[in-house]
Amino acid sequence: MNTRQSINTSSSSAGKVILVTGASSGIGKQTALALAVQGYTVIMHGRNPKKTQEVRDWVEQRTGNRNVYAHVADLSLMSEVVRFAKEITATYERLDVLVNNAGGQFGSEREVTAEGHEKTFAINTLAPFLLTNLLLPMLERSESARIVTVASESYRQGGQPMLDDVELESHYSMMRAYGLSKLYVWWLMRQFDARLQAAGVRNVTVNTVEPGSAATSLQRESLRKTPWMLPLIVLWLPFVRTARHGARTSVALASSPDVEGVSGEFWGNMRRKRIHPKWISAEGEHRIWQYCAEVCRPYLEGTDLVLPLR
């Protein structure tokens, strides 16, 4: 496919099942809506039970698709990621597409989860790593499965990767935490693609997307904790697009026949993106994979792993 060619968004749902994390608002909500319109069975994940159920009902009412389901988990906690993955595997016979959309951006003060991890890194990097590993056996049973992970153009704003201080105990700032978490999750998805290829798994593709600047609850959370950012966001508003527009590339990578078999790419605005070599690091990818593997090892013991953690 030419890098300037846009993606055909027509698809054949054919009973396929798609899981979208972070689907109770913003880009995830619009992704779930667009996939439900196409007739897919859509599993919507959210953190708040009431809100997630209300959005699920809204999607059904808007689309007439009754095969839309709501599940709740706090993906900042790896124990919750494990519980959620078990719930999905126990509830559904198949899974064809995983859209790792859930994400977070927090304030100027470093926050840690109840499990002791920096909160931005836990949600944006650890959770997709663990959930993807846990659901890979289910995806591998699909005739043609896809993993689509939402990163961000902000990967360029995190500065030099802190490979000796991954969770920024000594170097925290809001933008560094967010930017590096999005760089690291992209690196992880490159590793998933390479490792699946090395393992001879040809029916699971892995792609990363960035939605551009879109109006979502992510900015509202940041503003609540860092109100000094308001003037900057006001200046940026003319360049901000709707969540519906931001969801287009995720929807296309999850459903378009044009990207069947395409893997290991970074997409934005419905096209492949050329990434400057300075942001690509084989050593960095390996070290981030190893770090996440060590953190998540207790949660992966006894599971049927497709890929080795080493």
Secondary structure as the mmCIF struct_conf table of DSSP 4:
data_model
#
loop_
_struct_conf.conf_type_id
_struct_conf.id
_struct_conf.beg_label_comp_id
_struct_conf.beg_label_asym_id
_struct_conf.beg_label_seq_id
_struct_conf.end_label_comp_id
_struct_conf.end_label_asym_id
_struct_conf.end_label_seq_id
TURN_TY1_P TURN_TY1_P1 THR A 3 ARG A 4
HELX_LH_PP_P HELX_LH_PP_P1 GLN A 5 ASN A 8
TURN_TY1_P TURN_TY1_P2 ALA A 14 GLY A 15
STRN STRN1 VAL A 17 VAL A 20
BEND BEND1 THR A 21 GLY A 22
BEND BEND2 SER A 24 SER A 25
HELX_RH_AL_P HELX_RH_AL_P1 GLY A 26 VAL A 37
TURN_TY1_P TURN_TY1_P3 GLN A 38 GLY A 39
STRN STRN2 THR A 41 GLY A 46
BEND BEND3 ARG A 47 ASN A 48
HELX_RH_AL_P HELX_RH_AL_P2 PRO A 49 THR A 63
STRN STRN3 VAL A 68 VAL A 72
TURN_TY1_P TURN_TY1_P4 LEU A 75 SER A 76
BEND BEND4 LEU A 77 LEU A 77
HELX_RH_AL_P HELX_RH_AL_P3 MET A 78 THR A 91
BEND BEND5 GLU A 93 GLU A 93
STRN STRN4 VAL A 97 ASN A 100
BEND BEND6 SER A 108 GLU A 109
STRN STRN5 VAL A 112 VAL A 112
TURN_TY1_P TURN_TY1_P5 ALA A 114 GLU A 115
BEND BEND7 GLY A 116 GLY A 116
STRN STRN6 GLU A 118 GLU A 118
HELX_RH_AL_P HELX_RH_AL_P4 LYS A 119 PHE A 121
HELX_RH_PI_P HELX_RH_PI_P1 ALA A 122 LEU A 126
HELX_RH_AL_P HELX_RH_AL_P5 ALA A 127 GLU A 140
TURN_TY1_P TURN_TY1_P6 ARG A 141 ARG A 141
BEND BEND8 SER A 142 SER A 144
STRN STRN7 ALA A 145 VAL A 150
HELX_RH_3T_P HELX_RH_3T_P1 GLU A 153 GLN A 157
BEND BEND9 GLY A 158 GLY A 158
BEND BEND10 GLN A 160 GLN A 160
TURN_TY1_P TURN_TY1_P7 LEU A 163 ASP A 164
BEND BEND11 ASP A 165 ASP A 165
TURN_TY1_P TURN_TY1_P8 VAL A 166 GLU A 167
TURN_TY1_P TURN_TY1_P9 GLU A 169 HIS A 171
HELX_RH_AL_P HELX_RH_AL_P6 MET A 174 ALA A 198
TURN_TY1_P TURN_TY1_P10 ALA A 199 GLY A 200
BEND BEND12 ASN A 203 ASN A 203
STRN STRN8 VAL A 204 GLU A 210
BEND BEND13 SER A 213 SER A 213
STRN STRN9 ALA A 214 ALA A 214
HELX_RH_AL_P HELX_RH_AL_P7 SER A 217 LYS A 225
HELX_RH_3T_P HELX_RH_3T_P2 PRO A 227 MET A 229
HELX_RH_AL_P HELX_RH_AL_P8 LEU A 230 TRP A 236
HELX_RH_3T_P HELX_RH_3T_P3 LEU A 237 PHE A 239
HELX_LH_PP_P HELX_LH_PP_P2 VAL A 240 VAL A 240
STRN STRN10 ARG A 241 ARG A 241
HELX_LH_PP_P HELX_LH_PP_P3 THR A 242 THR A 242
HELX_RH_AL_P HELX_RH_AL_P9 ALA A 243 SER A 255
HELX_RH_3T_P HELX_RH_3T_P4 PRO A 257 VAL A 259
TURN_TY1_P TURN_TY1_P11 GLU A 260 GLY A 261
BEND BEND14 GLY A 264 GLY A 264
STRN STRN11 PHE A 266 GLY A 268
TURN_TY1_P TURN_TY1_P12 ASN A 269 MET A 270
STRN STRN12 ARG A 271 ARG A 272
HELX_LH_PP_P HELX_LH_PP_P4 ARG A 274 HIS A 276
HELX_RH_3T_P HELX_RH_3T_P5 PRO A 277 TRP A 279
HELX_RH_AL_P HELX_RH_AL_P10 ALA A 282 LEU A 300
TURN_TY1_P TURN_TY1_P13 GLU A 301 GLY A 302
BEND BEND15 THR A 303 THR A 303
BEND BEND16 VAL A 306 LEU A 307
#
